[in-house]
Amino acid sequence: MTAVTTMDLKERALSEAPRLASKLEGVKELYTKEVLSSPDVCVAYILITLALRHGPDRAVAGTREKEKNKVGKGHVDVPEEEPYYSARLSHLEVQRVLGHDVISDRALSRLELNRDSTIHDFWLKARCCKVPDYASACLDAFYAGLRPLRLMFRIPDPTELLAMQAEGARCVSALASPKLLTQVFGHRDCLEMLLHDLAHMEKFVEAGRFWQQVGFFVFLQASVAPFHIQQRQALGRRWELSWNYVSSDMNAVANHMLMTLKSQLMVAMARRTWLDAGFPDDAKADDELSAVKSDVYPRASMSEWKPSLAGCGLLDQFEDRPLFPVKCAARTVCD
């Protein structure tokens, strides 16, 4: 099987955008009119894209296993919200965006449903083509009010997402404009970006990690973000990418995130020490990282930097350099 390249994705996005845009703008309009709920929008987005790519019959690969349909709070300790309503497929305005060209009568029959069923009913039964189990589970829990997701029709900037996570929420971006639908974000198209957001949500809440992550993001926002704002220009583009990754594109146990922050910051300071001594900067590598920032982040290892600094007599200068104003607090947790 041939791997899908970024160029392939770009060509597909350009081809699909005109046909997707009218449907997805219609979904956005129905959300604004409160016909569709936030999870309804996510499901509609997935179904419309899959129907365009595979046809309305093949978009549904089968019936989901019943045990995977059960939604319970279980070990996930998150604030509960009110469950979301779901629109009926028979609603006249819903039929404009989720009609026979998206959800066929054959697909409904296979799932033992009809046009009086809701979008949620369909989602609970349908095993959709190439949709991972985590996405199904996340949207099930979203409907039940057990996932603090905030629907957006754009991509928030890292500062906005950090603030959101410090408040105990994450976004799910349903990109619907004709311009955004032509874009490819690293190796992800717009549908993959939505699924990627759902993956982050599951990592945000899994295995009792929710509150420790919220605490970590509160720490970042209150203690490290002011340092980042003050030093971002001096530390350069690579630190900017590192900060964006740690503050907005990483969900894991708090200790791992703190260790990652420490590693990235130490390497940023080592690199600054190197540049201040008059050694050359690898600006081209930074440009390449920026171009694929949706996919990668700068690797950070002092095992690569220490020999270079020591060999040039810069190691003591680096080690005497304060990391940031809350260095002691970070070391207490990380060391």
C-alpha positions as CSV (number, residue, x, y, z in Angstrom):
1,M,0.0,0.0,0.0
2,T,1.4,3.4,-1.0
3,A,1.8,5.9,1.8
4,V,-0.3,9.1,1.4
5,T,2.0,12.1,1.0
6,T,1.5,15.7,2.0
7,M,1.1,16.5,-1.7
8,D,-1.6,13.8,-2.1
9,L,-3.4,15.3,0.9
10,K,-3.2,18.8,-0.5
11,E,-4.5,17.7,-3.9
12,R,-7.4,15.8,-2.2
13,A,-8.2,18.8,0.0
14,L,-8.3,21.1,-3.1
15,S,-10.6,18.7,-4.9
16,E,-13.0,18.2,-1.9
17,A,-13.2,21.7,-0.5
18,P,-15.8,23.1,-3.0
19,R,-18.1,20.1,-2.3
20,L,-17.6,20.0,1.4
21,A,-17.8,23.7,2.0
22,S,-21.5,24.1,1.3
23,K,-22.5,21.1,3.4
24,L,-20.3,22.1,6.4
25,E,-21.3,25.7,6.2
26,G,-24.8,24.4,6.4
27,V,-23.9,22.4,9.5
28,K,-22.4,25.5,11.1
29,E,-25.5,27.5,10.3
30,L,-27.7,24.8,12.0
31,Y,-25.5,24.9,15.1
32,T,-25.9,28.7,15.2
33,K,-29.6,28.3,15.0
34,E,-29.4,25.6,17.8
35,V,-30.8,22.9,15.6
36,L,-27.6,20.9,16.1
37,S,-25.7,20.4,19.3
38,S,-21.9,20.5,19.6
39,P,-21.5,16.7,19.4
40,D,-24.1,16.6,16.5
41,V,-21.8,19.0,14.6
42,C,-18.8,16.7,15.1
43,V,-20.7,13.6,14.0
44,A,-22.2,15.5,11.0
45,Y,-18.7,16.6,10.0
46,I,-17.3,13.1,10.1
47,L,-20.3,11.6,8.1
48,I,-20.3,14.3,5.4
49,T,-16.6,13.9,4.8
50,L,-16.7,10.1,4.7
51,A,-19.7,10.1,2.5
52,L,-17.9,12.3,0.0
53,R,-14.8,10.1,0.0
54,H,-16.4,6.6,0.1
55,G,-20.1,7.0,-0.8
56,P,-23.0,7.0,1.8
57,D,-23.2,3.2,1.9
58,R,-19.5,2.5,2.3
59,A,-19.0,5.3,4.8
60,V,-20.7,2.9,7.4
61,A,-18.5,-0.2,7.7
62,G,-20.8,-2.0,10.0
63,T,-22.5,-2.0,13.4
64,R,-20.6,-1.1,16.5
65,E,-20.1,-3.7,19.2
66,K,-22.7,-3.2,22.0
67,E,-20.1,-3.2,24.8
68,K,-18.4,-0.3,23.2
69,N,-21.6,1.8,23.3
70,K,-21.8,1.9,27.1
71,V,-21.0,5.3,28.5
72,G,-20.1,5.6,32.1
73,K,-18.0,8.0,34.2
74,G,-16.0,5.1,35.5
75,H,-12.4,6.1,36.4
76,V,-12.6,9.4,34.5
77,D,-12.8,12.2,37.1
78,V,-14.1,15.2,35.2
79,P,-16.8,17.8,36.0
80,E,-20.1,16.6,34.7
81,E,-22.1,18.8,32.3
82,E,-25.7,18.5,31.2
83,P,-26.1,15.9,28.4
84,Y,-26.5,17.3,24.9
85,Y,-29.6,17.0,22.8
86,S,-29.5,15.5,19.3
87,A,-31.5,16.5,16.2
88,R,-33.7,14.0,14.4
89,L,-32.6,13.0,10.9
90,S,-36.2,13.8,9.7
91,H,-35.8,17.5,10.6
92,L,-36.3,19.4,7.4
93,E,-33.2,21.5,7.8
94,V,-31.1,18.5,8.9
95,Q,-32.0,16.7,5.8
96,R,-30.3,19.4,3.7
97,V,-26.9,18.4,5.2
98,L,-27.5,14.8,6.2
99,G,-29.8,13.6,3.5
100,H,-29.6,10.5,1.3
101,D,-26.3,11.6,-0.1
102,V,-24.7,11.3,3.3
103,I,-26.9,8.8,5.2
104,S,-28.5,6.3,2.9
105,D,-31.7,4.3,3.5
106,R,-29.6,1.2,3.1
107,A,-27.3,2.3,5.9
108,L,-30.2,3.1,8.2
109,S,-31.8,-0.3,7.4
110,R,-28.6,-2.1,8.3
111,L,-28.5,-0.3,11.6
112,E,-32.3,-0.9,12.2
113,L,-32.9,2.8,12.3
114,N,-35.1,5.2,10.3
115,R,-35.3,8.9,9.5
116,D,-37.1,9.5,12.9
117,S,-33.9,8.5,14.6
118,T,-31.5,11.1,16.0
119,I,-28.0,11.8,14.9
120,H,-26.9,10.4,18.2
121,D,-28.9,7.2,17.6
122,F,-27.1,6.8,14.3
123,W,-23.7,7.4,15.9
124,L,-24.2,4.9,18.7
125,K,-24.9,2.1,16.2
126,A,-22.7,3.0,13.2
127,R,-19.1,1.8,12.9
128,C,-17.8,4.4,10.5
129,C,-15.1,3.8,7.9
130,K,-11.6,4.6,9.2
131,V,-12.9,6.3,12.4
132,P,-10.8,5.1,15.4
133,D,-12.4,3.7,18.5
134,Y,-11.2,6.6,20.6
135,A,-13.2,9.0,18.5
136,S,-16.4,7.0,18.9
137,A,-15.8,6.7,22.7
138,C,-15.0,10.4,23.0
139,L,-18.2,11.6,21.2
140,D,-20.3,9.1,23.1
141,A,-19.1,10.7,26.3
142,F,-19.4,14.2,24.8
143,Y,-23.1,13.6,24.3
144,A,-23.4,12.4,27.9
145,G,-21.7,15.6,29.3
146,L,-18.6,13.8,30.3
147,R,-16.1,15.5,28.0
148,P,-15.3,19.2,28.6
149,L,-15.0,19.9,24.8
150,R,-15.6,23.4,23.4
151,L,-16.6,23.4,19.7
152,M,-14.8,25.9,17.5
153,F,-14.9,26.6,13.8
154,R,-11.2,27.7,13.8
155,I,-7.9,26.7,15.3
156,P,-7.2,28.5,18.6
157,D,-3.8,29.9,19.1
158,P,-1.5,28.3,21.8
159,T,-2.2,31.0,24.3
160,E,-5.9,30.5,24.0
161,L,-5.6,26.7,24.3
162,L,-3.4,27.0,27.3
163,A,-6.0,29.2,29.1
164,M,-8.7,26.7,28.1
165,Q,-6.8,23.7,29.5
166,A,-6.0,25.6,32.7
167,E,-9.8,25.9,33.1
168,G,-10.2,22.2,32.5
169,A,-11.4,22.1,28.9
170,R,-10.1,21.5,25.3
171,C,-11.3,22.4,21.9
172,V,-12.6,20.4,19.0
173,S,-12.1,22.3,15.7
174,A,-14.7,21.7,12.9
175,L,-13.0,23.7,10.1
176,A,-15.7,24.6,7.6
177,S,-14.7,27.6,5.6
178,P,-13.8,27.1,1.9
179,K,-10.3,28.5,2.6
180,L,-9.5,26.2,5.6
181,L,-10.8,23.1,3.8
182,T,-8.1,23.5,1.2
183,Q,-5.4,23.5,3.9
184,V,-3.2,20.6,5.1
185,F,-1.7,20.7,8.6
186,G,1.5,18.7,8.4
187,H,0.2,15.2,7.7
188,R,-3.4,16.0,8.7
189,D,-6.3,17.2,6.7
190,C,-9.3,19.0,8.3
191,L,-11.1,15.7,9.3
192,E,-7.8,14.4,10.8
193,M,-7.5,17.6,12.8
194,L,-10.9,17.1,14.3
195,L,-10.1,13.5,15.1
196,H,-6.8,14.6,16.5
197,D,-8.6,17.0,18.9
198,L,-10.7,14.1,20.1
199,A,-7.5,12.0,20.7
200,H,-6.2,14.9,22.9
201,M,-9.4,15.0,24.8
202,E,-9.1,11.3,25.7
203,K,-5.5,11.7,26.8
204,F,-6.6,14.8,28.9
205,V,-9.1,12.7,30.9
206,E,-7.7,9.2,30.9
207,A,-6.5,7.2,33.9
208,G,-7.1,9.9,36.6
209,R,-4.8,12.4,34.9
210,F,-7.3,15.2,34.4
211,W,-6.8,17.2,37.5
212,Q,-3.0,16.8,37.6
213,Q,-2.9,18.1,34.0
214,V,-5.2,21.0,34.9
215,G,-2.8,21.9,37.7
216,F,0.2,21.7,35.4
217,F,-1.5,24.1,32.9
218,V,-2.4,26.5,35.7
219,F,1.3,26.4,36.7
220,L,2.4,27.1,33.1
221,Q,0.0,29.9,32.7
222,A,0.8,31.6,36.0
223,S,4.5,31.0,36.3
224,V,6.1,30.1,33.0
225,A,4.1,32.0,30.4
226,P,5.3,35.4,31.7
227,F,8.9,34.2,31.2
228,H,8.1,32.9,27.7
229,I,6.6,36.3,26.7
230,Q,9.6,38.1,28.1
231,Q,12.2,35.8,26.5
232,R,10.6,34.4,23.3
233,Q,12.4,36.7,21.0
234,A,15.8,36.1,22.6
235,L,15.3,32.3,22.7
236,G,14.2,32.2,19.1
237,R,11.8,30.2,16.9
238,R,12.8,26.8,18.1
239,W,11.9,27.6,21.7
240,E,8.6,29.1,20.4
241,L,7.8,25.7,18.9
242,S,8.8,23.9,22.0
243,W,6.6,26.2,24.2
244,N,3.7,25.8,21.8
245,Y,4.0,22.0,22.0
246,V,4.3,21.8,25.8
247,S,1.6,24.4,26.5
248,S,-1.0,23.4,23.9
249,D,-0.3,20.2,22.1
250,M,0.7,17.8,24.8
251,N,-1.4,15.7,27.2
252,A,0.2,13.2,29.6
253,V,0.9,12.7,33.2
254,A,2.1,15.9,34.9
255,N,5.5,14.6,35.8
256,H,6.3,13.7,32.2
257,M,5.1,17.2,31.0
258,L,7.3,18.9,33.6
259,M,10.3,16.9,32.6
260,T,9.6,17.7,28.9
261,L,9.3,21.4,29.8
262,K,12.6,21.3,31.7
263,S,14.4,19.5,28.9
264,Q,13.1,21.9,26.3
265,L,14.0,25.0,28.4
266,M,17.5,23.7,29.2
267,V,18.2,23.1,25.5
268,A,16.9,26.5,24.6
269,M,19.2,28.1,27.2
270,A,22.1,26.0,25.9
271,R,21.5,27.1,22.4
272,R,21.3,30.7,23.5
273,T,24.6,30.4,25.3
274,W,26.1,28.9,22.1
275,L,24.8,31.7,20.0
276,D,25.8,34.5,22.4
277,A,29.4,33.1,22.1
278,G,29.3,33.8,18.4
279,F,28.8,30.3,17.1
280,P,26.5,29.9,14.0
281,D,22.7,29.3,14.2
282,D,21.0,26.6,12.2
283,A,18.2,28.9,11.0
284,K,17.3,26.6,8.1
285,A,16.5,23.8,10.5
286,D,14.2,26.2,12.4
287,D,12.4,27.1,9.2
288,E,11.9,23.4,8.4
289,L,10.5,22.8,11.9
290,S,8.1,25.7,11.6
291,A,6.8,24.4,8.2
292,V,5.8,21.1,9.8
293,K,4.9,22.3,13.3
294,S,1.6,20.4,13.3
295,D,3.6,17.2,13.2
296,V,6.8,17.5,15.1
297,Y,8.4,19.5,17.9
298,P,12.1,20.2,18.6
299,R,13.8,17.2,20.2
300,A,15.6,18.3,23.4
301,S,18.6,16.4,24.9
302,M,21.4,17.9,26.9
303,S,23.4,14.8,26.2
304,E,24.0,16.3,22.7
305,W,24.7,19.8,24.0
306,K,26.9,19.3,27.0
307,P,29.9,17.9,25.0
308,S,29.7,20.9,22.6
309,L,29.5,23.4,25.4
310,A,32.2,21.8,27.4
311,G,34.5,21.6,24.3
312,C,34.2,25.3,23.8
313,G,34.6,26.3,27.5
314,L,30.9,27.3,27.8
315,L,29.6,24.7,30.1
316,D,30.1,26.7,33.4
317,Q,28.6,29.8,31.8
318,F,25.5,27.7,30.8
319,E,25.2,26.1,34.2
320,D,25.4,29.5,36.0
321,R,22.6,30.9,33.7
322,P,19.2,30.9,35.5
323,L,16.5,29.0,33.6
324,F,13.6,31.2,34.6
325,P,12.2,33.0,37.7
326,V,10.5,29.9,39.1
327,K,13.5,27.7,38.5
328,C,13.5,26.3,42.1
329,A,9.8,25.3,41.9
330,A,10.3,23.5,38.6
331,R,13.4,21.7,39.9
332,T,11.7,20.6,43.0
333,V,9.1,18.7,41.0
334,C,11.3,17.6,38.1
335,D,14.5,16.4,39.8
